Amino acid sequence: MTHSALKPMAAYDFLRAMRPFSFVVALSACGLGTLLAYQQGYGSITLALLIVLAGMLLQAAVNLINDHADLPLLQAELQRADSGSAALLTQAITAIHRNYRVGLIFLGIALLIGLGLVLHRGWPLLLLISIGLPGAYFYSAEPIHYKRRGLGVFMVFWLMGILLIGGSAMAMGAPLSLQVLLMSVPFSLFTALVLLGNEIRDYDKDRANELRTLTVRIGVPAARVFFALGLVGSYLMCLFLWRAELLPIFWPLILSLPFAITPLRAVVTRSVQAQALPQQTGRLFAVFALLYLVSCLPLL
């Protein structure tokens, strides 16, 4: 293991480890679920805000717990480091333990909010929570570690997309309908693309660290094909929802297309410049999520 295969030590600082920029995922997913429920006459604005808070705590917990998987790498590096590097590595290891504990606290608070909602909404919501919370924890935690098993992209599609959107609607009191599930698919695909963009960028590092992500397992060319298919498929799904009269308007989503061109061109042309792909995909996700919510507003 070389030091270049490790993250920068500053990446384990609390705020950076919490990755506040990623909160847009939980904010948008919970916002979509609560919006779809509210337009059917379920819940309230106050309840929606509480659900969004729980979702953001869950997102923060996953981010903070995620770096715990780096401990074996850092500890192995510490064994052969000089005194100067050893101090930085020790500091990073301490930060990871702290972030892990705080992440568990956030997870616990989200669970308490969820259990409070279960008292009002019943056992179906408890079932979703029982599936979602362990899935969020074991995304990067042993002994399951979905990301290491190449399941990270699929779990993000399920956990931070369909399950979080459907669970938010149920927490508002709405039934888990086919409409809600179908409406969650484009958003879920975009959520998975954000992670896939990160995997494509981190391919060399993940392979050096023996972290067998989906991209490491299938190779970068195949991952680029999946990325392109997922991106095009998201817009085609939106078009289908509009034609099926489930999505009231389609035209706002056209405004996000300029943000889709750059990442799509990068993967189609197999550009070697993959470092910017996560930022480009994240920017596209934020714009798409906002416009998707706007497209749902006529349902109110």
C-alpha positions as CSV (number, residue, x, y, z in Angstrom):
1,M,0.0,0.0,0.0
2,T,1.3,3.4,-0.9
3,H,0.5,6.6,0.8
4,S,-0.8,7.9,-2.5
5,A,-3.6,5.3,-2.4
6,L,-4.9,6.9,0.8
7,K,-7.3,9.9,1.1
8,P,-5.8,13.2,2.2
9,M,-5.7,13.4,5.9
10,A,-7.8,16.5,5.9
11,A,-10.6,14.4,4.4
12,Y,-11.3,13.1,7.9
13,D,-12.0,16.5,9.4
14,F,-15.5,16.4,10.8
15,L,-17.2,18.9,8.4
16,R,-15.5,17.4,5.4
17,A,-16.3,13.9,6.5
18,M,-19.9,14.8,7.0
19,R,-20.0,16.0,3.3
20,P,-22.7,18.7,3.7
21,F,-22.9,19.1,-0.1
22,S,-24.4,15.5,-0.3
23,F,-27.4,16.6,1.9
24,V,-29.1,17.6,-1.3
25,V,-29.8,13.9,-1.9
26,A,-31.7,13.4,1.3
27,L,-33.3,16.8,1.1
28,S,-34.6,16.1,-2.4
29,A,-35.6,12.5,-1.8
30,C,-37.6,13.3,1.4
31,G,-38.9,16.5,-0.3
32,L,-40.3,14.5,-3.2
33,G,-41.8,11.8,-1.0
34,T,-43.5,14.4,1.2
35,L,-44.6,16.4,-1.7
36,L,-46.3,13.4,-3.4
37,A,-48.1,12.6,-0.2
38,Y,-49.1,16.2,0.6
39,Q,-50.7,16.7,-2.9
40,Q,-52.9,13.7,-2.1
41,G,-54.0,15.4,1.2
42,Y,-51.8,13.6,3.6
43,G,-49.6,15.1,6.4
44,S,-48.6,18.7,7.0
45,I,-45.8,21.1,6.4
46,T,-44.5,20.6,10.0
47,L,-44.5,16.8,9.6
48,A,-42.7,17.2,6.2
49,L,-39.9,19.2,7.9
50,L,-39.5,16.6,10.6
51,I,-39.2,13.9,7.9
52,V,-36.7,15.9,6.0
53,L,-34.6,16.4,9.2
54,A,-34.6,12.6,9.8
55,G,-33.5,12.0,6.2
56,M,-30.6,14.6,6.5
57,L,-29.5,13.0,9.8
58,L,-29.5,9.6,8.1
59,Q,-27.4,11.0,5.2
60,A,-24.9,12.6,7.6
61,A,-24.7,9.4,9.6
62,V,-23.9,7.3,6.4
63,N,-21.2,9.8,5.4
64,L,-19.5,9.8,8.8
65,I,-19.7,6.1,9.2
66,N,-18.4,5.5,5.7
67,D,-14.8,6.5,6.5
68,H,-14.6,3.8,9.2
69,A,-13.8,1.4,6.4
70,D,-10.4,3.2,5.9
71,L,-9.1,2.3,9.4
72,P,-7.3,-0.9,8.3
73,L,-5.5,1.0,5.5
74,L,-4.4,3.8,7.9
75,Q,-3.4,1.4,10.6
76,A,-1.3,-0.6,8.2
77,E,0.3,2.6,6.9
78,L,1.0,3.7,10.5
79,Q,3.1,0.6,11.1
80,R,5.7,1.7,8.6
81,A,5.4,5.5,8.7
82,D,8.1,7.9,9.9
83,S,7.5,10.1,12.9
84,G,6.1,13.0,10.9
85,S,3.6,10.9,9.0
86,A,2.8,8.8,12.0
87,A,1.5,11.9,13.8
88,L,-0.8,12.8,10.9
89,L,-2.0,9.2,10.6
90,T,-2.7,9.0,14.3
91,Q,-4.7,12.2,14.1
92,A,-6.7,10.8,11.2
93,I,-7.4,7.6,13.0
94,T,-8.7,9.5,16.0
95,A,-10.9,11.6,13.8
96,I,-12.4,8.5,12.2
97,H,-13.3,7.0,15.6
98,R,-14.9,10.4,16.6
99,N,-16.8,10.7,13.3
100,Y,-18.0,7.1,13.6
101,R,-19.4,7.7,17.1
102,V,-21.1,10.9,16.0
103,G,-22.5,9.1,13.0
104,L,-24.0,6.5,15.3
105,I,-25.6,9.2,17.4
106,F,-27.1,10.8,14.2
107,L,-28.4,7.3,13.2
108,G,-29.9,6.9,16.6
109,I,-31.7,10.3,16.5
110,A,-33.1,9.4,13.0
111,L,-34.3,6.1,14.4
112,L,-36.1,7.8,17.3
113,I,-37.8,10.2,14.9
114,G,-38.8,7.2,12.7
115,L,-40.1,5.3,15.7
116,G,-42.2,8.3,16.7
117,L,-43.7,8.3,13.2
118,V,-44.4,4.6,13.4
119,L,-46.6,5.2,16.4
120,H,-48.9,7.2,14.2
121,R,-48.4,5.3,10.9
122,G,-48.2,1.7,11.9
123,W,-46.1,-1.4,11.2
124,P,-45.6,-0.9,7.4
125,L,-43.5,2.1,8.1
126,L,-41.6,0.1,10.8
127,L,-40.9,-2.5,8.2
128,L,-39.3,0.0,5.9
129,I,-37.2,1.5,8.7
130,S,-36.1,-2.1,9.6
131,I,-34.9,-2.5,6.1
132,G,-33.5,1.0,5.5
133,L,-31.4,1.6,8.7
134,P,-29.3,-1.6,8.5
135,G,-28.9,-1.1,4.8
136,A,-27.5,2.5,5.4
137,Y,-25.2,1.3,8.2
138,F,-23.8,-1.7,6.3
139,Y,-23.3,0.3,3.1
140,S,-19.6,0.7,4.1
141,A,-19.5,-1.2,7.4
142,E,-18.3,-4.8,8.0
143,P,-19.2,-7.6,7.8
144,I,-21.4,-6.9,4.9
145,H,-19.9,-3.7,3.3
146,Y,-22.1,-3.4,0.2
147,K,-19.7,-1.1,-1.5
148,R,-16.9,-3.6,-1.2
149,R,-19.1,-6.3,-2.7
150,G,-19.9,-4.2,-5.7
151,L,-23.4,-3.4,-4.6
152,G,-23.0,0.2,-3.7
153,V,-24.6,1.7,-6.8
154,F,-27.6,-0.6,-6.5
155,M,-28.0,0.0,-2.8
156,V,-27.9,3.8,-3.3
157,F,-30.6,3.4,-6.0
158,W,-32.7,1.5,-3.5
159,L,-31.9,3.1,-0.1
160,M,-31.5,6.8,-1.0
161,G,-33.9,6.7,-3.8
162,I,-37.0,4.4,-3.9
163,L,-37.0,3.5,-0.2
164,L,-36.4,7.0,1.1
165,I,-39.0,8.6,-1.2
166,G,-41.6,5.9,-0.5
167,G,-40.8,5.9,3.2
168,S,-41.2,9.7,3.3
169,A,-44.6,9.4,1.7
170,M,-45.7,6.7,4.1
171,A,-44.5,8.7,7.1
172,M,-46.8,11.5,5.9
173,G,-49.7,9.0,6.0
174,A,-49.9,8.2,2.3
175,P,-50.2,4.6,1.1
176,L,-47.2,3.2,-0.8
177,S,-48.7,3.3,-4.2
178,L,-47.5,2.3,-7.7
179,Q,-47.5,6.0,-8.6
180,V,-45.1,6.9,-5.8
181,L,-42.8,4.0,-6.8
182,L,-42.8,5.0,-10.5
183,M,-42.3,8.7,-9.7
184,S,-39.2,7.7,-7.6
185,V,-37.4,5.9,-10.4
186,P,-35.9,8.9,-12.3
187,F,-34.7,10.4,-9.1
188,S,-33.3,7.1,-7.9
189,L,-31.4,6.6,-11.2
190,F,-29.8,10.0,-10.8
191,T,-28.8,9.2,-7.2
192,A,-27.1,6.1,-8.3
193,L,-25.3,8.0,-11.1
194,V,-23.7,10.3,-8.5
195,L,-22.1,7.3,-6.8
196,L,-21.1,5.7,-10.2
197,G,-19.4,8.9,-11.2
198,N,-17.3,8.7,-8.0
199,E,-16.5,5.1,-8.6
200,I,-15.3,5.9,-12.1
201,R,-13.1,8.7,-10.8
202,D,-11.7,6.5,-8.0
203,Y,-11.1,3.4,-10.0
204,D,-7.3,3.3,-9.7
205,K,-7.4,4.1,-6.0
206,D,-10.1,1.6,-5.2
207,R,-8.3,-1.1,-7.2
208,A,-5.0,-0.3,-5.3
209,N,-6.9,-0.5,-2.0
210,E,-8.5,-3.8,-3.1
211,L,-12.0,-2.2,-2.7
212,R,-14.0,-4.1,-5.2
213,T,-16.6,-1.6,-6.2
214,L,-18.9,-2.2,-9.1
215,T,-16.6,-0.3,-11.4
216,V,-13.5,-2.3,-10.2
217,R,-15.4,-5.5,-10.9
218,I,-16.8,-4.7,-14.4
219,G,-14.1,-2.2,-15.5
220,V,-14.3,1.4,-16.4
221,P,-15.5,0.9,-20.0
222,A,-18.6,-1.1,-18.8
223,A,-19.2,1.4,-16.0
224,R,-19.2,4.3,-18.6
225,V,-21.8,2.4,-20.6
226,F,-23.9,1.9,-17.4
227,F,-23.6,5.6,-16.7
228,A,-24.7,6.7,-20.2
229,L,-27.7,4.2,-20.1
230,G,-28.7,5.4,-16.7
231,L,-28.6,9.1,-17.7
232,V,-30.5,8.6,-20.9
233,G,-32.9,6.2,-19.1
234,S,-33.7,8.8,-16.5
235,Y,-35.0,11.3,-19.0
236,L,-36.9,8.6,-21.0
237,M,-38.6,7.5,-17.7
238,C,-39.6,11.1,-17.1
239,L,-41.1,11.2,-20.6
240,F,-43.0,8.0,-19.9
241,L,-44.3,9.4,-16.7
242,W,-45.5,12.6,-18.5
243,R,-47.2,10.6,-21.2
244,A,-48.8,8.4,-18.6
245,E,-50.1,11.6,-16.9
246,L,-48.3,10.9,-13.7
247,L,-45.8,13.8,-14.2
248,P,-47.9,16.9,-14.8
249,I,-45.4,18.8,-16.9
250,F,-42.2,17.8,-18.7
251,W,-40.7,21.0,-20.0
252,P,-38.9,22.2,-16.8
253,L,-36.7,19.1,-17.1
254,I,-35.5,20.2,-20.5
255,L,-33.7,23.1,-18.7
256,S,-31.4,20.5,-17.1
257,L,-30.2,19.0,-20.4
258,P,-27.3,21.5,-20.8
259,F,-25.9,20.2,-17.5
260,A,-26.2,16.6,-18.7
261,I,-24.2,17.1,-21.9
262,T,-20.8,17.4,-20.3
263,P,-20.9,14.2,-18.2
264,L,-22.6,12.3,-21.0
265,R,-19.9,13.4,-23.5
266,A,-17.2,12.5,-21.0
267,V,-18.4,8.9,-20.7
268,V,-19.4,8.4,-24.3
269,T,-16.1,9.7,-25.7
270,R,-14.2,7.8,-22.9
271,S,-12.4,10.9,-21.8
272,V,-9.4,10.2,-19.6
273,Q,-10.3,13.2,-17.5
274,A,-12.5,11.5,-15.0
275,Q,-11.7,13.8,-12.0
276,A,-14.4,16.2,-12.8
277,L,-17.1,13.6,-13.4
278,P,-18.4,13.5,-9.8
279,Q,-18.7,17.3,-9.6
280,Q,-20.5,17.4,-13.0
281,T,-22.9,14.7,-12.0
282,G,-23.5,16.3,-8.6
283,R,-24.3,19.6,-10.3
284,L,-26.6,17.9,-12.8
285,F,-28.3,16.0,-9.9
286,A,-29.0,19.2,-8.0
287,V,-30.5,20.9,-11.0
288,F,-32.5,17.9,-12.1
289,A,-33.9,17.3,-8.5
290,L,-35.1,20.9,-8.3
291,L,-36.7,20.9,-11.7
292,Y,-38.3,17.5,-11.0
293,L,-39.9,18.9,-7.9
294,V,-41.1,21.8,-9.9
295,S,-42.6,19.4,-12.4
296,C,-44.6,17.8,-9.6
297,L,-46.0,21.1,-8.2
298,P,-49.1,21.2,-10.5
299,L,-50.2,18.2,-8.6
300,L,-50.9,20.4,-5.5
